[in-house]
Amino acid sequence: MEGTAYYRIPAREVMQLSKIPIFCMDDQPSVFYKMALEMAETIEEHNRKGQQTIYILPYGPTGQYPFFIDLVNRRRISLKKSWFISMDDWLGEDGRLVKKDSIHSLRRKFEEALYSKIEPELLMTEEQRLFPDPEKLEEIPEKIRELGGVDICFAGIGINGHLGFNEPLEAGVREFADLGPRVVKISDLTIAVKAASSFCGALEDIPAYGVTIGMKEMLGAKKVRVYCFRDWHSGAVRRAACGPVSAGFPASLLQLHGDVSIVCSPNALAPCY
């Protein structure tokens, strides 16, 4: 398809042309429930086989977690053999993780939105809840190798294509795909979106740096599942699935993965104009 014509075509044509399988759900709650159900049912299946489950998880989107919590508590799904790896977190001016009582701390937000709501007898240990740390960058890659790999990387897509805090770079595709955990400068665009969506435009109060797991860890997962539900996700999904593979739009590298899918609500797949 010539140029950026994929922004304008109907959703059904995007799904036909896409280099990544796309599934369109009935509405936004259906997107979140599908994610929660895959999370829960994969753990159930692995538990029956006596196997561990290793996930990479985003803090956002968060709409899946109430569904997941309900499934776990109601079905009595043990997370004792599960390892949850968070994608990223924010850093303070000292270059260290923001303190856990910070409004930006994703460690705190995960605790509030997920871990504190799981029945204690079903919850995994704190050691099985991993977060990237700028002072221990090799901890997560080493743990992934020790565990035998990640089962599923769940993700959303940023407006500039970022996955986690893997912001666009001027780099070769293979070079970018091999990047591991690292400290990153947050792009002005990502800061603007976060300020507009969550902090009423308070640009100066958004941290300038973050720490992220790498594209290497995400693309190294056995499966990648992406969930999109915002209006502006339509442009991001179309570019990721139909555009060229480039480090300038990180989500496009998902085209290189052998078992990836994007799940959308109708508004997140509507023509952009």
C-alpha positions in Angstrom: 0.0 0.0 0.0 1.4 3.4 -1.0 2.5 5.8 1.7 0.2 6.1 4.7 -3.1 5.1 3.0 -3.6 2.5 5.7 -4.8 5.3 8.0 -7.8 5.9 5.8 -9.1 2.5 4.8 -12.0 0.6 6.5 -11.2 -1.7 9.4 -12.0 -4.9 7.5 -9.3 -3.9 4.9 -6.8 -3.2 7.6 -7.4 -6.7 9.0 -6.9 -8.2 5.6 -3.7 -6.2 4.8 -2.2 -6.5 8.3 1.0 -8.3 8.7 -0.1 -9.1 12.3 -3.4 -10.9 13.1 -5.9 -8.4 14.4 -9.1 -9.3 16.3 -11.8 -6.7 16.8 -14.1 -7.2 19.8 -17.5 -5.8 20.4 -16.5 -3.0 22.8 -13.8 -1.9 25.2 -14.8 -4.2 28.1 -14.6 -7.2 25.8 -11.0 -6.3 25.0 -10.1 -6.2 28.7 -12.0 -9.4 29.5 -10.2 -11.3 26.6 -6.8 -10.3 28.0 -7.8 -11.3 31.6 -9.2 -14.6 30.4 -6.0 -15.5 28.5 -4.0 -14.6 31.5 -6.2 -16.7 33.8 -6.7 -19.7 31.6 -3.0 -20.1 30.7 -2.1 -20.2 34.3 -4.9 -22.7 35.0 -3.6 -24.9 32.1 0.0 -24.7 33.3 -1.0 -25.4 36.9 -2.8 -28.6 35.8 0.5 -29.7 34.1 2.6 -28.7 37.1 4.3 -26.0 35.1 5.3 -22.4 35.9 3.8 -19.4 34.1 5.9 -16.4 33.3 4.3 -13.1 32.1 5.6 -9.7 31.1 2.8 -7.3 32.0 2.2 -3.6 31.4 0.7 -1.4 34.1 -1.4 0.2 31.4 -3.9 -0.8 30.1 -5.4 -1.6 33.5 -9.0 -2.5 32.6 -8.1 -6.2 32.5 -7.0 -6.4 36.1 -10.5 -6.3 37.8 -11.6 -9.1 35.4 -8.4 -11.1 36.2 -8.8 -10.6 39.9 -12.3 -11.9 39.8 -11.4 -14.9 37.8 -8.5 -15.8 40.1 -10.4 -15.4 43.3 -13.7 -17.0 42.1 -12.0 -19.9 40.3 -9.4 -20.3 43.1 -6.5 -20.1 40.6 -3.2 -20.4 42.4 -0.5 -18.0 41.3 2.1 -19.8 43.4 3.9 -21.0 40.3 3.5 -17.7 38.4 6.1 -15.0 37.8 4.9 -11.5 36.8 7.5 -9.2 35.2 6.6 -5.5 35.0 7.6 -3.7 31.8 8.9 -0.5 33.2 8.9 2.2 35.9 9.6 5.9 36.4 12.9 7.3 37.7 13.5 10.3 40.0 16.0 13.1 39.4 18.6 11.0 41.3 18.4 8.3 38.6 16.9 5.8 40.9 13.4 4.3 41.0 10.8 6.9 42.2 9.9 6.1 45.8 7.1 3.7 46.2 4.8 6.4 47.7 5.2 8.6 44.6 2.2 9.1 42.4 4.3 7.8 39.5 5.5 4.6 41.1 4.3 1.7 39.1 5.4 -0.7 41.9 2.8 1.0 44.1 0.2 1.1 41.4 0.6 -2.6 40.7 0.2 -3.4 44.4 -3.0 -1.3 44.6 -4.6 -2.4 41.3 -3.6 -6.1 41.4 -1.6 -7.8 44.1 -3.5 -6.4 47.1 -6.8 -7.6 45.7 -5.7 -11.3 45.2 -6.7 -13.6 48.0 -3.5 -14.1 50.0 -3.5 -17.9 49.9 -3.5 -17.7 46.0 -0.9 -14.9 45.6 2.7 -15.6 44.6 5.6 -14.4 46.8 7.0 -10.9 46.4 10.2 -12.4 44.9 8.0 -13.6 42.0 6.9 -10.0 41.2 9.7 -8.4 39.3 10.3 -4.8 38.3 13.2 -3.4 36.3 15.6 -1.5 38.4 18.4 0.8 37.0 20.7 -0.6 39.7 20.1 -4.2 38.8 19.6 -4.2 35.0 20.7 -7.8 34.5 18.3 -9.2 37.1 15.3 -9.7 34.8 17.2 -11.2 31.8 19.0 -13.6 34.2 15.7 -14.6 35.8 14.1 -15.1 32.4 17.0 -17.4 31.4 16.7 -19.3 34.7 13.0 -19.8 34.3 13.3 -21.0 30.7 11.7 -18.0 28.9 8.6 -15.9 29.0 5.3 -17.5 28.1 3.4 -14.4 27.1 4.3 -10.7 26.8 1.1 -8.7 27.2 1.3 -5.1 25.9 -0.3 -1.9 24.8 1.0 0.5 22.2 2.1 4.1 22.8 1.0 6.8 20.3 4.6 6.8 18.9 4.7 3.1 18.9 6.6 2.6 22.1 6.3 -0.7 23.9 7.1 -0.3 27.6 9.5 2.6 27.6 11.2 1.4 24.4 10.9 4.8 22.7 11.6 5.3 19.0 15.3 5.4 18.1 17.4 6.1 15.0 18.8 2.6 14.9 18.8 -0.5 12.7 16.0 -3.0 13.2 18.2 -5.8 14.5 20.2 -3.5 16.7 17.0 -2.2 18.3 15.5 -5.7 18.6 18.5 -6.8 20.6 18.3 -4.0 23.2 17.8 -5.2 26.8 16.8 -3.5 30.0 18.1 0.1 30.3 17.5 3.6 31.5 15.8 5.7 28.8 14.9 9.4 28.3 11.2 9.7 28.0 10.2 11.3 24.7 8.4 14.7 24.8 5.4 13.1 23.0 5.1 10.4 25.7 5.3 13.0 28.4 2.7 15.1 26.7 0.3 12.1 26.4 0.7 11.1 30.0 0.3 14.7 31.2 -2.9 15.1 29.2 -4.4 11.8 30.0 -3.6 11.5 33.7 -2.3 14.7 35.1 -4.4 17.5 33.6 -1.5 18.8 31.5 1.0 19.1 34.3 4.0 18.6 32.0 6.7 19.6 34.5 5.5 17.0 37.0 6.1 14.0 34.6 9.5 12.3 35.2 12.0 12.8 32.4 13.5 9.3 32.7 12.4 5.7 33.1 13.7 2.2 33.2 12.4 -0.5 30.9 12.9 -4.1 29.9 14.1 -4.3 26.4 12.7 -5.2 23.0 14.8 -8.3 23.4 12.8 -9.6 26.3 9.5 -8.7 24.7 10.2 -10.2 21.3 11.8 -13.2 23.0 8.5 -14.2 24.6 6.8 -17.3 23.2 3.7 -15.2 22.5 3.0 -11.5 22.3 -0.6 -10.2 22.9 -1.3 -6.5 22.3 -4.5 -4.8 23.5 -5.8 -1.5 22.2 -8.9 0.4 23.1 -8.4 4.2 22.7 -9.5 6.3 19.7 -5.9 7.2 18.9 -4.9 3.6 19.0 -6.3 3.3 15.5 -3.4 5.1 14.0 -0.9 3.2 16.1 -2.4 -0.2 15.3 -2.5 0.6 11.6 1.1 1.8 11.5 2.3 -1.2 13.6 0.5 -3.8 11.5 0.6 -2.3 8.0 3.6 0.0 8.0 7.3 -0.7 7.4 9.3 -2.3 10.2 11.4 0.4 11.8 13.0 1.3 15.1 11.3 4.7 14.5 8.0 3.0 15.4 8.9 0.2 17.9 5.6 -1.7 17.7 6.3 -2.4 14.0 8.9 -4.9 15.2 6.0 -7.1 16.3 5.8 -8.1 12.6 9.0 -10.1 13.2 7.4 -12.3 15.9 6.0 -15.7 15.0 3.0 -15.7 17.5 1.6 -12.2 18.0 -1.9 -10.8 17.8 -3.5 -7.4 18.3 -6.9 -7.2 20.0 -8.9 -4.0 19.4 -12.2 -2.4 20.3 -14.1 -1.0 17.3 -13.0 2.6 18.0 -9.3 1.5 18.1 -9.6 0.2 14.5 -11.8 2.9 12.9 -10.4 4.9 10.0 -8.3 7.8 11.3 -9.9 10.3 8.8 
